[in-house]
Amino acid sequence: LQPLLYQQTPRCIRSVEDQYYENWELCLYDDASSEKGTIECLKQWERKNDPRIKIQYGEKNLHISGASNEALKMATGEFVALLDHDDELAPDALLENVKAINHQPDADMIYSDEDKISEVGDRLNPFFKPSWSLDLLLSHMYTGHLGVYRKSIIDAIGGFNVGYEGSQDYDLVLRFIEKTKEEKIVHIPKILYHWRTIAASTAIRKKKKN
């Protein structure tokens, strides 16, 4: 968690709490935040004593790749889904993924459509993705959110590469697909992820001035 955006975290966690599918595990790793509000926010969730919510506090800043790897160590499920702390899941996000896995038990990677959500909750800029396309992925990270991955493969490739901050998800997926087959990659044609557009997020890309 980054201290600047702690105020968005309750919405993110609440979107997991509100999932129709209830058999989930949320792994939160605080990356040595110096912002008191971030720590207090996490402590409040700890006091709820929900065993599905796991929280750990780092003593040294590891940046996004290192912190994500620490969160992966906490996960015990067969699959992991990546969720940024300022974004939100649609209420049926996990249910739709479970349905996809039940339909195709050998699936290794699942991705779905996404849109953006403003600071006041307005939904905008839907991104309706195509079925699996290696050529498109090699041109840019189109699978994006919501990405769900078989954890045994994540572990086999060593998780996130430190030093790839900013492109860590793209690097992960490029290495991940080398360990699976095209027919084991599933696209769910539904918007299941809301990417928040705030000043500190890459959801807003500003053009450079000449």
Sine and cosine of phi, psi and omega as CSV:
sin_phi,cos_phi,sin_psi,cos_psi,sin_omega,cos_omega
0.00,0.00,0.69,-0.73,0.03,-1.00
-0.99,-0.15,0.72,-0.69,-0.11,-0.99
-0.86,0.51,-0.52,0.86,-0.09,-1.00
-0.87,0.49,-0.50,0.87,-0.17,-0.99
-0.92,-0.40,0.38,0.92,-0.08,-1.00
-0.88,0.48,-0.46,0.89,-0.05,-1.00
-0.91,0.41,-0.35,0.94,0.02,-1.00
-1.00,0.07,-0.28,0.96,-0.12,-0.99
-0.86,0.51,-0.67,0.74,0.01,-1.00
-0.83,0.55,-0.62,0.78,0.02,-1.00
-0.91,0.42,-0.64,0.77,0.01,-1.00
-0.89,0.46,-0.79,0.62,-0.03,-1.00
-0.90,0.43,-0.63,0.77,0.00,-1.00
-0.89,0.45,-0.54,0.84,0.03,-1.00
-0.93,0.37,-0.42,0.91,0.11,-0.99
-0.98,0.20,-0.68,0.73,0.04,-1.00
-0.84,0.55,-0.57,0.82,-0.10,-1.00
-1.00,0.05,0.16,0.99,-0.01,-1.00
-0.91,0.42,0.64,-0.77,0.08,-1.00
-0.89,0.46,-0.61,0.79,0.06,-1.00
-1.00,0.06,0.82,-0.58,-0.18,-0.98
-0.97,-0.23,-0.12,0.99,-0.06,-1.00
-1.00,-0.02,0.92,0.40,-0.03,-1.00
-0.86,-0.52,0.17,-0.98,0.03,-1.00
-0.65,-0.76,0.85,-0.53,-0.02,-1.00
-0.96,-0.29,0.88,-0.48,-0.05,-1.00
-0.95,-0.31,0.91,-0.41,-0.03,-1.00
-0.90,-0.43,0.79,-0.61,0.03,-1.00
-0.85,-0.53,0.88,-0.47,0.04,-1.00
-0.99,0.11,0.84,-0.54,-0.12,-0.99
-1.00,0.03,0.89,0.45,0.05,-1.00
0.80,0.60,0.76,0.65,-0.01,-1.00
-0.88,0.47,0.64,-0.77,0.09,-1.00
-0.99,-0.14,-0.17,0.99,-0.01,-1.00
-0.99,0.12,0.88,-0.48,-0.05,-1.00
-0.88,0.47,-0.56,0.83,-0.01,-1.00
-0.88,0.47,-0.59,0.81,0.02,-1.00
-0.90,0.44,-0.74,0.67,-0.02,-1.00
-0.90,0.44,-0.69,0.72,-0.01,-1.00
-0.90,0.44,-0.63,0.78,0.05,-1.00
-0.85,0.52,-0.73,0.69,0.00,-1.00
-0.92,0.39,-0.62,0.79,0.01,-1.00
-0.89,0.45,-0.58,0.81,0.03,-1.00
-0.89,0.46,-0.65,0.76,0.02,-1.00
-0.94,0.33,-0.56,0.83,0.07,-1.00
-0.88,0.48,-0.62,0.78,-0.04,-1.00
-0.93,0.37,-0.23,0.97,0.06,-1.00
-0.96,0.27,-0.31,0.95,0.06,-1.00
0.83,0.55,0.64,0.77,0.12,-0.99
-1.00,0.06,0.93,-0.38,-0.06,-1.00
-0.89,0.45,-0.25,0.97,0.01,-1.00
-0.98,0.20,-0.28,0.96,-0.02,-1.00
-0.98,-0.22,0.91,-0.42,-0.01,-1.00
-0.95,-0.32,0.76,-0.64,-0.03,-1.00
-0.76,-0.65,0.74,-0.67,0.11,-0.99
-0.78,-0.63,0.45,-0.89,-0.06,-1.00
-0.87,-0.49,0.86,-0.51,0.02,-1.00
-0.99,0.13,0.51,-0.86,0.03,-1.00
-0.99,-0.13,-0.26,0.97,-0.02,-1.00
-0.71,-0.70,0.69,-0.72,-0.02,-1.00
-0.93,0.37,0.86,-0.50,-0.04,-1.00
-0.96,-0.27,-0.06,1.00,-0.08,-1.00
0.91,0.42,0.03,-1.00,-0.25,-0.97
-0.91,0.43,-0.62,0.78,-0.02,-1.00
-0.93,0.36,-0.74,0.67,0.00,-1.00
-0.91,0.42,-0.67,0.74,0.01,-1.00
-0.91,0.41,-0.63,0.78,0.03,-1.00
-0.90,0.43,-0.61,0.80,0.06,-1.00
-0.90,0.44,-0.60,0.80,0.05,-1.00
-0.91,0.41,-0.61,0.79,0.05,-1.00
-0.92,0.40,-0.61,0.79,0.03,-1.00
-0.88,0.47,-0.56,0.83,0.02,-1.00
-0.90,0.44,-0.44,0.90,-0.02,-1.00
-0.99,0.17,-0.35,0.94,-0.11,-0.99
-0.98,0.22,0.69,-0.73,0.00,-1.00
-0.88,-0.47,-0.05,1.00,-0.06,-1.00
-0.98,0.22,0.21,-0.98,0.04,-1.00
-0.96,0.27,-0.48,0.88,0.02,-1.00
-0.80,-0.60,0.47,-0.88,0.09,-1.00
-0.82,-0.57,0.59,-0.81,0.08,-1.00
-0.89,-0.46,0.64,-0.77,-0.04,-1.00
-0.99,-0.13,0.77,-0.63,-0.04,-1.00
-0.67,-0.74,0.87,-0.50,0.06,-1.00
-0.96,0.26,0.55,-0.84,-0.18,-0.98
-0.94,0.34,-0.21,0.98,0.03,-1.00
-0.97,-0.25,0.06,1.00,-0.02,-1.00
-0.97,-0.22,-0.01,-1.00,-0.02,-1.00
-0.66,-0.76,0.51,-0.86,0.12,-0.99
-1.00,-0.08,0.55,-0.83,0.20,-0.98
-0.92,0.39,0.50,-0.87,-0.06,-1.00
-0.84,0.54,-0.47,0.88,-0.02,-1.00
-0.99,-0.17,0.26,0.97,-0.09,-1.00
-0.86,0.50,-0.80,0.60,-0.04,-1.00
-0.94,0.33,-0.59,0.81,0.02,-1.00
-0.87,0.49,-0.71,0.70,-0.01,-1.00
-0.90,0.44,-0.59,0.81,0.03,-1.00
-0.94,0.33,-0.63,0.78,0.05,-1.00
-0.90,0.44,-0.65,0.76,0.05,-1.00
-0.88,0.48,-0.65,0.76,0.02,-1.00
-0.91,0.42,-0.64,0.77,0.01,-1.00
-0.93,0.37,-0.64,0.76,0.04,-1.00
-0.89,0.45,-0.58,0.82,0.02,-1.00
-0.96,0.29,-0.57,0.82,0.00,-1.00
-0.71,-0.71,0.99,0.11,-0.10,-1.00
-0.88,0.47,-0.37,0.93,-0.01,-1.00
-1.00,-0.01,0.13,0.99,0.03,-1.00
-0.87,0.49,0.64,-0.77,0.04,-1.00
-0.95,-0.32,-0.51,0.86,-0.07,-1.00
-0.63,-0.78,0.72,-0.69,0.00,-1.00
-0.75,-0.66,0.72,-0.69,0.09,-1.00
-0.71,-0.70,0.40,-0.92,-0.07,-1.00
-0.69,-0.73,0.04,-1.00,0.00,-1.00
-0.98,0.22,0.23,-0.97,-0.05,-1.00
-0.51,-0.86,0.26,-0.97,0.19,-0.98
-0.62,-0.79,-0.11,-0.99,0.04,-1.00
-0.91,-0.41,0.41,-0.91,-0.02,-1.00
-0.73,-0.69,0.73,-0.68,-0.05,-1.00
-0.98,0.19,0.10,-1.00,0.00,-1.00
-0.91,0.42,-0.36,0.93,0.01,-1.00
-0.98,-0.19,0.10,0.99,0.10,-0.99
0.99,-0.11,0.09,1.00,0.04,-1.00
-0.96,0.27,0.68,-0.74,0.02,-1.00
-1.00,-0.07,0.67,-0.74,-0.06,-1.00
-0.43,-0.90,0.21,-0.98,0.11,-0.99
0.76,0.65,0.87,0.49,0.05,-1.00
-0.90,0.43,0.60,-0.80,0.01,-1.00
-0.86,-0.50,0.98,-0.21,0.01,-1.00
-1.00,-0.08,0.92,-0.40,-0.18,-0.98
-1.00,-0.05,0.40,-0.92,0.07,-1.00
-0.99,0.14,0.14,-0.99,0.17,-0.99
-0.89,0.45,0.12,-0.99,-0.13,-0.99
-0.79,0.62,0.77,-0.64,0.04,-1.00
-0.62,-0.78,0.95,-0.30,0.02,-1.00
-0.90,0.44,-0.66,0.75,-0.01,-1.00
-0.87,0.50,-0.66,0.75,0.00,-1.00
-0.93,0.38,-0.65,0.76,0.02,-1.00
-0.90,0.44,-0.59,0.81,0.00,-1.00
-0.94,0.34,-0.24,0.97,0.05,-1.00
-1.00,-0.07,-0.52,0.85,0.09,-1.00
-0.21,-0.98,0.24,-0.97,-0.08,-1.00
-0.99,0.15,0.97,0.23,-0.11,-0.99
-0.99,0.15,-0.38,0.93,-0.05,-1.00
-0.94,0.34,-0.62,0.78,0.18,-0.98
0.71,0.71,-0.82,-0.57,-0.04,-1.00
-0.98,-0.21,0.58,-0.81,-0.09,1.00
-1.00,-0.01,0.83,-0.55,0.05,-1.00
-0.99,-0.14,0.78,-0.62,0.03,-1.00
-0.84,-0.54,0.77,-0.64,-0.16,-0.99
-0.72,-0.69,0.59,-0.81,0.08,-1.00
-0.92,0.39,0.83,-0.56,-0.14,-0.99
-0.92,0.40,-0.53,0.85,-0.01,-1.00
-0.88,0.48,-0.54,0.84,0.04,-1.00
-0.97,0.24,-0.65,0.76,0.08,-1.00
-0.82,0.57,-0.70,0.71,0.00,-1.00
-0.91,0.40,-0.64,0.77,-0.05,-1.00
-0.90,0.43,-0.54,0.84,-0.01,-1.00
-1.00,-0.05,0.05,1.00,0.09,-1.00
1.00,0.09,0.32,0.95,0.04,-1.00
0.93,0.38,-0.58,-0.81,-0.05,-1.00
-0.99,0.12,0.61,-0.79,0.06,-1.00
-1.00,0.09,0.87,-0.49,0.07,-1.00
-0.92,0.40,0.71,-0.70,-0.05,-1.00
0.96,-0.28,-0.15,0.99,0.01,-1.00
-0.97,-0.26,0.39,0.92,-0.04,-1.00
-0.81,0.58,0.74,-0.67,-0.07,-1.00
0.98,-0.18,-0.50,0.86,0.05,-1.00
-0.80,-0.61,0.36,0.93,-0.12,-0.99
-0.90,0.43,-0.60,0.80,0.02,-1.00
-0.93,0.38,-0.66,0.75,0.00,-1.00
-0.89,0.45,-0.73,0.68,0.03,-1.00
-0.87,0.49,-0.66,0.75,0.01,-1.00
-0.87,0.49,-0.74,0.68,-0.05,-1.00
-0.92,0.39,-0.63,0.78,0.02,-1.00
-0.88,0.48,-0.61,0.79,0.05,-1.00
-0.98,0.21,-0.55,0.84,-0.02,-1.00
-0.90,0.45,-0.71,0.70,-0.09,-1.00
-0.92,0.39,-0.30,0.96,0.07,-1.00
-0.94,0.33,-0.29,0.96,-0.06,-1.00
-0.97,-0.26,0.15,0.99,0.01,-1.00
-0.67,-0.74,-0.11,-0.99,-0.02,-1.00
-0.86,-0.52,0.40,-0.92,-0.05,-1.00
-0.82,0.57,-0.64,0.77,-0.06,-1.00
-0.95,0.31,-0.13,0.99,0.03,-1.00
-0.98,-0.20,0.18,0.98,0.06,-1.00
-0.94,-0.33,0.84,-0.53,-0.16,-0.99
-0.88,-0.47,0.70,-0.71,0.10,-1.00
-0.95,-0.31,0.78,-0.62,0.11,-0.99
-0.98,-0.18,0.92,-0.40,-0.07,-1.00
-0.98,0.18,0.86,0.52,0.04,-1.00
-0.60,-0.80,0.54,-0.84,0.06,-1.00
-0.98,0.19,0.93,-0.36,-0.05,-1.00
-0.88,-0.47,0.01,1.00,-0.10,-1.00
-0.64,-0.77,0.71,-0.70,0.02,-1.00
-0.90,-0.44,0.93,-0.38,-0.08,-1.00
-1.00,-0.03,0.89,-0.45,-0.13,-0.99
-0.97,0.25,0.71,-0.71,0.04,-1.00
-0.99,-0.16,0.98,-0.18,0.08,-1.00
-0.74,-0.67,0.24,-0.97,-0.16,-0.99
-0.83,0.55,-0.57,0.82,-0.09,-1.00
-1.00,-0.03,0.08,1.00,-0.09,-1.00
-0.98,-0.19,0.53,-0.85,0.08,-1.00
-0.96,0.28,-0.03,1.00,0.10,-0.99
-0.90,0.43,-0.41,0.91,0.09,-1.00
-0.95,-0.30,0.89,-0.46,-0.01,-1.00
-0.93,-0.37,0.91,-0.42,-0.04,-1.00
-1.00,-0.04,0.67,-0.74,0.05,-1.00
-0.97,0.24,0.63,-0.78,0.02,-1.00
-0.96,0.26,0.62,-0.78,0.05,-1.00
-1.00,0.08,0.58,-0.82,0.03,-1.00
-0.96,0.26,0.00,0.00,0.00,0.00
